[in-house]
């Protein structure tokens, strides 16, 4: 079994954010997506687990739907 598959199996057992970050750093987006898929979580949830999710885009979409626009970034 390859190194990626071993790390994914470990992640499935532990659900460790550090291990998920390691998968992303060593195997890129493909490895990260595969680990999230195997664990049954969304990539967004995986990103939130490791602290890299930025929801500014989602906030802008919701604000635009209700007619609110702002030129400055949301803080």
N, C-alpha and C positions, 0 to 999 in steps of 0.2 A: 504494500500500500504506500502511496506517495506521502510526502511530508504534509501537503495540504490536507489530505484526507485524515491523517493522524491528528492534526490540529483541530479539524472540524469535529472529530469524534470526542476529543477532549473538551471542546467548547460545549457540545451537546450534554456532556455529563456535568460540567461545572457551571455553565452559563456565566463565565467570568468575563467582565468587560475588558480586562487586561489581555486576555487571550484573543478576544475579538479584535482588539486594536492591533495585536501582533499579526493576526491573519491579514488585516488590511494593509499593514506596513510591508509584509513580506510577499503577499500574493495579489495585492491590488484590489481593484473594484470587483473583479471576477470572483476571487476567493471570498471577499466580504459578502457579496450577494449570495454565493453558494452556501456559506455558513448560515446566513440569515434564513434562507429558504429551507435548509435542512432542519433548523431549529423551529421553524414555523412562526417566525416573526417577520415583520416588515423591515425593509432596509431603514426606514425612518426610525423605527423603534431601536434598531441596532445602532444607528447614529446617535440617538439620544443616550443609549447605554454608555457609549464611549465619549459623549460630550462634544460631538462635532456637528450636531443638527442646528441649522439656522432656519428659523421659521419666518423670516422677513417676507419672503415671497408669498407664503400662505396668508399672512396678515394683510398684505397689499391686495390680494385677490378678494378677501372678505370685505375690506374697506371699500374697494371699487364697486362691489355688488350693492352696497348700501349707499353709494353716492358720495363717499368721502375720499378726497384725494389730497395728497400731501407731497410737496416737493422734497422735504427733508426726510432722511431715514428715520424709521421708528426706533425708539430707544426703549 
